[in-house]
Amino acid sequence: MKRQNYRLFQLLPLLILLIAVQGKAQITSVDFLGDYVLGVSKKLAVTSANGIGGSFRLNYSISDAVSISLTTGYQSFGIDQDSMLTQWKWAFWDNRYYGSIRADLNDTSSGLSATFTPEQSMSAIPVMLTGNYQFNLSENLSLKVSAGAGVYFYVRSMYVVEDWTKVLKGINTTFKYAYRNFAPDKRGNPLMAAGGVNLSYKLIDFARVAAEFNYNYLIPTEGKLGYDEAPFKDFLNIKLGIIFSY
């Protein structure tokens, strides 16, 4: 698929929503949801990728049972990865910096010692358009099933905590210092597909509490859109929140 076609696909959720708004769809409710996110099929020797965040959703009614929704939000992840510094492929560390400090540490007369602790995180903004079908289980209880597609904007960040010790033997003194060495970020906006279920209960006429479960799949686009650097192939969302109806 050509680059311009990828860009069109990325804009597709907004285009479909615009068409719906200009047609018969009308906004019926707004959702505010807290998220717990769990990376499932991990890549790049990632061992853990869990996050928390929040979502905001606009729901547009097509009929009594059918609606479309535009969802966005923010997710913050902590990431554990085996051989993190090697996996990052940080040219400054691999080709220049690490060669120099390794020589210093191997020189026993220098009095130098050090530990290097890499830390990694990721922030993400998913943008998703879904089609929904609602089943009214009782007067106050509803079940909604959803499926859709969108774009997953992410930024992965890493820094190395460097703890240095210098022993000054001549004056019997030890000097310690530490700092953070930041690597260049890794960014991407792969395409995604998702499906899920939402169970909601009416508290009052204009407000409902909701629990939701979603499965999200990053569509493989090797070599494009930052898919290769995404830490997982798919992830699960568990959401809790409140729905305000119009």
N, C-alpha and C positions, 0 to 999 in steps of 0.2 A: 504494500500500500504506500502511495506517495505521501511526502510530508504534508502537502496541502490537504489531502484527505484525512490525515490524522488530526489536523487543526480543525477541520469541519466536524469531525466526530467529537472533539473536545467541546465544541460550542453547541452540539446537538441538544443537550438538556435545556439550555437557555432558549434555543430556537423553538423547541416543542412547547415549552411553557409560554412563550410569547404568543404563539399561535392559539394556544388554549385560552389565554386571557382575552385575546381579541375575539374569540368565538363565544361559546356558550358557558364556559367554565367561570365560576365565581368563587372567591375565597370563602371558605367555611370555617377554618380553624387555624390556630397557630400553636405549635408544639415547642416546649422548652424541656430538654432532656439531658440528664447526666449520663456519661458513657464510661463503661469499662471495656477495654480493647485487648484482645489476646491474639498475638500472631500465631498462626497454626503451622503451615508448611514453611519452615524457615530456610534461608539461603545463606551463602557466604560464610559458613561456619558460625552463624548466629545461633546461640543456645537459648536465648530468652529475649522476647520483644513484647512487653506488656505496657499498656498505657491507660491514662484516664483523660477525660475531656468533657465536652458538652456539645449539644446539637441544637440547631434552630431549624424549624420546618414550617413551610407554608403549604396548606392543603387546599386544593381547588376541586370543587364538586362538578362532576359530569352528570351524574344521576344520583338517585337515593343511595345506591350501593357502590357506585364507581367514582373514583376520584384520582387525581394526579397530585404528586407532592414534589416540592423542591426542597432538598435538605442540604445544609452545610453545617460546619462546626469547626472545632479545633481539638486536636489530640496531641498529647505529650507522652512520649515513650522513654523508658529506660531500656537500654540495649546491652546485653552481654554477648561477647563474640570471642571465640577462640582465636589466638594469634592476631589480636585486633590491629596492632601496628603493621604487621605483614599484610593483612587483608586490605588495609586502607590504601596501600600503594602510594604512599606519601613521598614524592620525589625528594623533597628537602631532607626528610629524615633518612630515607634509604641511601641516597647518593652522596650527601654532603655531611649532614650533621652527625648521624650515627657513626660514620667512619671515624670522625674526629674524636668524639667522646670515647669511643671504644679504645682508641689508641691511648688516651689519657688514663683510662681505668686499668689498662693492661700494664701501665708503667708503675711498678710498685714503689718507686721512689717519689712519686707525685703526692702521695698521701691522700689521694682522692678515692671516694667511694660514692655510689649513687644507686637509687632505686627509681624505676620509671613505671608509673601506674597510669595506663590509658583509661579514659572515661568517655562513654559514648551516649548520645541521646538523639532523639528524633522528634520533630514537630510535623504535624500533617493537617491539611485542610481538605477534607473530602467534599466534593460537590456532586450531588446525586439527584437524578430525576426518576421517580418511580410511578408505576401504575398500581392502584390499590382496589381491592374488592372487600367490602365490609359485610360481615354476618352479625346480625343482632341476636345474641344468645338469650337475652332477656330484656326487660324494660330498661335496665341500667347498664348491662354488661354487653360489650361488643368485641368481636374478633375481626382483625383486619389482616389480610395477606397482601404482600407487596412484592414486586419485582421491577428491576430497573437497571440503569447504567449511568456512568458519570466519569469523573476525573479525580485522581488522587494526587494532590499536590503535597510533596513532602520535602523536608530538609533534614539531612543527617549531619550531626556535628560530633567532632571528637577533639579532645585535648589530652596532653600527657602531663601528669603531675610529676615534676622532677624534684626529688629530694636529694640534695648534695651534702656531702660531708668532706671537709678538708682538715687533715691533721697536720698541724704545724709543730713538728717534733722539736725544733730548736728552742721554742718557748713554751713547750708543753701545753698547747692550746688547741682546741677543736672548734672549727668554724662551720656552722650549718646554715644552709639557706634552701629555699624551695620556690618554685614558680610554675606557672601553667604555660605550656607550649601548644598553641592552637593550630590544628591542621585545617586545610581548605575544606569547606562544606561540600557535601554531595547532595545534589538536588535532582528532582524528577517530577514528572506529572503523567504517570501511566494511566491508561484507561482501566475502568473497573466495571464489573457487573455485580449485582447483589440481589438477594431475596430475603424475606423475613416475615415475621408475624408480630402483631401488636395486639395486646389485650388491654382494654381500657374500661374503667368503671366511672359512671357519672356521679359526682358528688353533689353538684347543684346544676341549675339549668345551663350555665355557661362554662363550667369547668369539669374536667375529668382527670383522674390519675391514670397513668399508663405504665405498662411494662412491655419491653420489646426485645426481641432477639433477631439478629441479622447475621447472615453469612455473606462475606465480601470476597470477591475473587479478582485479582489483578490480571488483566488480559495480557498474555505473553506477547511482547513486542521487542524481542532481543535486539540490542544495539540501538534502540530508539526510546525516546520519552523517559529515560532514566529507569527503565524497568530493571536493567541488570543490577543496579545498585540498590534497589528496594530490598529491605532485609527479609521479606517474606513473600510468598506467592499468594497467600490468602489470610484472612483474619476474621475473628468473630467479634460482634458488638453485643453487649448487654446494656440496655438503656432503661432508665427510670425517670419519670418526669410528670409534667402536668400539661394538659391540653385546654386551651381557651377557645371556645366556640363563638361564632358570630350569629 
